[in-house]
Amino acid sequence: MSLPRRIILICLAATAAAVSVSLAPGALGPASSGADTPSLSQLNGQLGHEQARQQSLSSRIASLGHLISGLDGQIQLVQSREAEVRGELASDQAKLASVQADLRRERKLLAKLRAQLAASRAQLSRQLVSGYESDRPDLVSVVLNSSGFNDLLNRVAFLGQAEKQQQSIITITQRDKAAADQAARKLAKLEATDKKITDETALRVKALAGMDALLSAKEGALRQARSAQQAALDASRARGRHLQSEIDHVQAQQAAAERAAPQATAPSSGVALGPSGGWAIPYAIVLCESGGQNVPPNSVGASGYYQIIPSTWRGFGGTGPAAYLASKAEQDAVASRIWRGGAGASNWVCAGIVGIR
């Protein structure tokens, strides 16, 4: 109603306190408890608040569900990429194993070639030393020293073979040196390839670990947030059920009080009027404020179908000490003057609750 803003805040605080009390077992008192029992408008307001909160939580949960679904798609994409990378990693590891086997063979070959080169060099060295220390025979001395033609032929053949053998040793030594140098170059290249494959494998493993950690953390945070929102929604629904139970109980109490009260004191029949009750303001506000009943004063004095406090009732031309003691027609007239075609909607707290500004 047309309460000052400070009084409205006080009423809302009292409403919140009433909710916390009403949720405890046995919090509702008997019908004669008077101001200690939350009014129907307060309970309807609290129920409307919980329903709005439930809609908000449901929307948040749906939004988180969409995010998790999107993340699941990302996870599937990354897992597919991860499978490809792991396949490439397996191929690289197989290549690495092959390179390492080649590396071991080349090392053995290099050692063998170096040994052969050393032996060839030693033999060549001996040949050179021997040739240097002994005089090189000439053709005249060979002829003069020969004991016959056959001996001469043998000596000439021997000299040719010795020359040929020496040249062969030189050729072998050169070949072994070239082979050893080639093996050394190949070994260096294999070692570089080995290091490159090893480094690439390490980078791929780190990349996969980072992707897995990031996705797992993101998915865990989203699921935790959704669980928290779901818990809040469940709690709000439980409060809503408690409030509905309270509303049913208060309505039953008010109906009993209306039936027991003298007709002169309570003009209403005690039966709630529906949407077709000829209301001066939107029925949604009436339903939130009083449930469509001519209720007696609550803890702040608001009463009647429109929950008008005594000062506002008198300020807008109402007769008698309280709204609920007047006829519905008079309450309609006073409420219509307060409503002013919607300009006075802010005078009812429930107007904001049901979305009418």
C-alpha positions in Angstrom: 0.0 0.0 0.0 1.0 3.7 0.2 3.6 3.1 2.9 6.7 5.2 3.1 9.7 3.5 1.7 11.2 3.0 5.1 8.1 1.3 6.4 8.0 -1.0 3.3 11.5 -2.1 4.0 10.6 -2.8 7.6 7.6 -4.9 6.4 9.8 -6.8 4.0 12.2 -7.6 6.8 9.4 -8.8 9.0 8.2 -11.0 6.1 11.7 -12.6 5.7 11.7 -13.3 9.5 8.2 -14.8 9.2 9.5 -17.1 6.4 12.4 -18.4 8.5 10.0 -19.1 11.4 7.4 -20.7 9.2 9.8 -23.3 7.8 10.5 -24.8 11.2 8.3 -27.7 12.3 5.3 -26.5 14.4 6.0 -22.9 13.6 2.4 -22.2 12.8 0.3 -21.3 15.8 -3.5 -21.6 16.2 -6.0 -19.3 14.6 -6.1 -17.1 17.7 -2.4 -16.3 17.5 -3.2 -13.0 15.8 -0.2 -10.9 14.7 2.3 -13.8 15.3 0.9 -15.6 12.2 2.2 -14.4 8.8 -0.5 -12.7 6.8 -1.8 -14.3 3.6 -0.3 -11.4 1.6 3.1 -11.9 3.1 3.0 -15.7 2.4 1.8 -15.1 -1.1 4.6 -12.5 -1.6 7.1 -15.0 -0.3 5.8 -17.7 -2.5 5.9 -15.4 -5.5 9.5 -14.6 -4.6 10.5 -18.2 -4.4 8.8 -19.0 -7.7 10.7 -16.1 -9.4 13.9 -17.5 -7.8 13.1 -21.0 -9.1 12.6 -19.6 -12.6 15.9 -17.8 -12.4 17.8 -20.9 -11.1 16.2 -23.1 -13.7 17.4 -20.6 -16.4 20.9 -20.7 -14.9 20.9 -24.4 -14.8 19.8 -24.6 -18.4 22.5 -22.2 -19.4 25.1 -24.2 -17.6 23.8 -27.3 -19.3 24.3 -25.7 -22.7 27.8 -24.7 -21.7 28.6 -28.2 -20.5 27.1 -29.6 -23.8 29.4 -27.2 -25.7 32.3 -28.3 -23.6 31.5 -31.9 -24.3 31.8 -31.2 -28.0 35.1 -29.5 -27.5 36.3 -32.4 -25.4 35.3 -34.8 -28.2 37.2 -32.7 -30.7 40.3 -32.6 -28.5 40.1 -36.3 -27.8 39.9 -36.9 -31.5 42.9 -34.7 -32.1 44.6 -36.4 -29.1 44.0 -39.8 -30.8 45.6 -38.5 -34.0 48.6 -37.1 -32.1 49.1 -40.3 -30.1 49.1 -42.2 -33.4 51.7 -39.8 -34.8 53.6 -40.2 -31.5 53.5 -44.0 -31.8 54.8 -43.6 -35.4 57.6 -41.3 -34.2 58.5 -43.7 -31.5 58.8 -46.5 -34.0 61.0 -44.3 -36.2 63.1 -43.4 -33.2 63.5 -47.1 -32.4 64.6 -47.8 -36.0 67.0 -44.9 -35.9 68.5 -46.1 -32.7 69.0 -49.5 -34.2 70.6 -48.0 -37.2 72.7 -45.9 -34.9 74.0 -49.0 -33.1 74.8 -50.7 -36.4 76.6 -47.7 -37.7 78.6 -47.4 -34.5 79.7 -51.0 -34.9 80.5 -50.5 -38.6 82.5 -47.3 -37.7 84.5 -49.2 -35.1 85.2 -52.0 -37.6 86.2 -49.6 -40.4 88.4 -47.7 -38.1 90.1 -51.0 -37.1 90.5 -51.9 -40.7 91.9 -48.5 -41.5 94.4 -48.8 -38.6 95.5 -52.3 -39.9 95.8 -51.0 -43.5 97.8 -48.0 -42.3 100.1 -50.3 -40.2 100.7 -52.6 -43.2 101.3 -49.7 -45.5 103.7 -48.2 -43.0 105.6 -51.5 -42.8 105.7 -51.7 -46.6 107.0 -48.2 -47.0 109.6 -48.7 -44.3 110.7 -52.0 -45.8 110.9 -50.4 -49.2 112.8 -47.5 -47.9 115.4 -49.6 -46.0 116.0 -52.1 -48.8 117.5 -51.0 -52.2 115.1 -50.9 -55.0 116.3 -53.6 -57.5 116.9 -52.5 -61.1 116.4 -54.6 -64.2 120.1 -55.0 -64.8 120.9 -56.4 -61.4 117.9 -58.7 -61.7 119.2 -60.1 -65.0 122.8 -60.4 -63.8 121.8 -62.2 -60.6 119.4 -64.6 -62.3 120.7 -68.2 -62.6 118.7 -68.8 -65.7 115.9 -67.7 -67.9 113.2 -69.2 -65.6 114.8 -67.6 -62.5 114.8 -64.3 -64.4 111.1 -64.7 -65.2 110.3 -65.5 -61.6 112.2 -62.5 -60.3 110.5 -60.2 -62.7 107.0 -61.6 -61.8 107.8 -61.3 -58.1 108.8 -57.6 -58.5 105.5 -57.0 -60.4 103.5 -58.7 -57.7 105.2 -56.8 -54.9 104.5 -53.5 -56.7 100.9 -54.5 -57.3 100.4 -55.6 -53.7 101.8 -52.4 -52.4 99.5 -50.4 -54.7 96.6 -52.6 -53.5 97.4 -51.8 -49.9 97.4 -48.1 -50.7 94.0 -48.4 -52.5 92.5 -50.4 -49.6 93.8 -47.9 -47.1 92.2 -45.0 -49.1 88.9 -46.9 -49.4 88.8 -47.7 -45.7 89.4 -44.1 -44.8 86.7 -42.9 -47.2 84.3 -45.5 -45.7 85.1 -44.5 -42.2 84.6 -40.8 -43.0 81.2 -41.6 -44.6 80.2 -43.7 -41.6 81.1 -40.8 -39.3 79.0 -38.3 -41.3 76.1 -40.7 -41.4 76.4 -41.3 -37.6 76.3 -37.5 -37.0 73.2 -37.2 -39.2 71.5 -40.1 -37.4 72.3 -38.5 -34.0 70.7 -35.2 -35.2 67.6 -37.1 -36.4 67.4 -38.9 -33.1 67.5 -35.7 -31.1 64.9 -34.0 -33.3 62.4 -36.9 -33.0 63.0 -37.0 -29.3 62.3 -33.3 -28.9 59.2 -33.4 -31.0 57.9 -36.3 -29.0 58.4 -34.5 -25.7 56.6 -31.4 -27.0 53.6 -33.5 -28.2 53.4 -35.2 -24.8 53.4 -31.8 -23.0 50.8 -30.4 -25.3 48.5 -33.3 -24.7 48.9 -33.1 -21.0 48.1 -29.4 -21.0 45.0 -29.9 -23.1 43.7 -32.7 -20.9 44.3 -30.6 -17.7 42.6 -27.5 -19.1 39.5 -29.4 -20.3 39.2 -31.4 -17.1 39.4 -28.3 -14.9 36.9 -26.4 -17.0 34.4 -29.3 -17.1 34.8 -29.8 -13.3 34.1 -26.2 -12.6 31.0 -26.1 -14.8 29.6 -29.3 -13.2 30.3 -28.0 -9.7 28.5 -24.7 -10.6 25.5 -26.7 -12.0 25.4 -28.9 -8.9 25.3 -25.7 -6.7 22.5 -24.2 -8.7 20.6 -27.4 -8.6 20.9 -27.6 -4.8 19.7 -24.0 -4.5 16.7 -24.8 -6.8 15.8 -27.9 -4.7 16.0 -25.8 -1.5 13.8 -23.1 -3.1 11.3 -25.6 -4.2 11.2 -27.0 -0.7 10.6 -23.5 0.7 7.9 -23.0 -1.9 6.1 -26.2 -0.7 6.4 -25.1 2.9 5.0 -21.7 2.0 2.1 -23.2 0.0 1.3 -25.4 3.0 1.4 -22.2 5.2 -0.9 -20.4 2.8 -3.4 -23.3 2.8 -3.3 -23.3 6.6 -3.8 -19.6 6.9 -6.6 -19.6 4.4 -8.3 -22.4 6.4 -7.8 -20.3 9.6 -9.2 -17.2 8.0 -12.2 -19.1 6.6 -12.9 -20.5 10.0 -12.6 -17.0 11.6 -14.9 -15.5 9.0 -17.5 -18.1 9.6 -17.3 -17.7 13.3 -17.4 -13.8 13.3 -20.7 -11.8 13.5 -21.9 -10.7 10.1 -22.0 -7.1 11.2 -18.3 -7.2 12.0 -17.1 -9.0 8.9 -19.1 -8.1 5.8 -17.4 -10.8 3.8 -18.8 -14.3 3.5 -15.4 -15.7 4.1 -15.3 -17.2 0.6 -12.5 -16.1 -1.7 -13.6 -14.2 -4.8 -12.1 -15.3 -8.1 -10.8 -13.3 -11.1 -14.4 -12.3 -11.9 -14.9 -10.5 -8.5 -15.0 -7.0 -10.1 -11.7 -5.9 -8.8 -10.5 -2.3 -8.9 -6.8 -3.4 -9.5 -5.4 -6.4 -11.4 -6.4 -9.7 -9.9 -2.8 -11.0 -9.8 -2.1 -8.3 -7.2 -5.2 -9.1 -5.2 -4.4 -12.8 -5.2 -0.9 -12.0 -3.9 -2.1 -9.6 -1.3 -5.1 -11.3 0.2 -6.0 -14.4 -1.9 -9.2 -12.7 -2.9 -10.6 -12.7 0.7 -11.6 -9.9 3.1 -8.9 -10.7 5.6 -8.6 -9.1 9.1 -5.6 -6.8 9.9 -2.1 -8.3 9.8 0.8 -7.2 12.0 1.1 -3.8 10.4 -2.7 -3.2 10.3 -3.3 -3.9 6.6 -6.7 -5.5 6.0 -9.5 -6.2 3.5 -9.5 -7.5 0.0 -6.7 -5.0 -1.0 -4.7 -5.0 2.2 -5.1 -1.3 2.9 -3.6 0.1 6.1 -5.8 2.4 8.3 -4.0 5.6 7.5 -4.2 5.0 3.7 -7.8 3.9 4.1 -8.8 7.1 5.8 -6.6 9.2 3.5 -8.4 8.0 0.4 -11.9 8.5 1.8 -12.7 5.2 3.5 -15.2 5.1 6.3 -14.7 3.2 9.6 -11.5 2.3 11.4 -10.3 -0.4 9.0 -10.9 -1.5 5.4 -12.1 -5.1 6.2 -15.1 -3.7 8.1 -16.4 -1.9 5.0 -18.4 -3.4 2.2 -16.6 -4.7 -0.9 -18.1 -1.9 -3.0 -16.5 0.7 -0.7 -13.2 -1.1 -0.7 -13.3 -1.2 -4.5 -13.9 2.5 -4.7 -11.0 3.4 -2.3 -8.7 0.9 -4.1 -9.6 2.5 -7.4 -8.7 6.0 -6.1 -5.3 4.6 -4.9 -4.7 2.7 -8.1 -5.3 5.8 -10.3 -5.3 3.8 -13.5 -2.1 2.1 -12.7 -0.1 5.2 -11.6 -0.4 4.1 -8.0 0.7 0.5 -8.6 3.8 1.1 -6.4 1.5 1.4 -3.4 1.2 -2.4 -3.4 4.4 -4.4 -2.7 2.8 -7.4 -4.6 2.7 -5.4 -7.8 6.4 -5.6 -8.1 6.4 -9.3 -7.2 3.9 -10.2 -9.9 5.7 -8.0 -12.4 3.3 -5.0 -12.6 5.1 -1.7 -12.2 
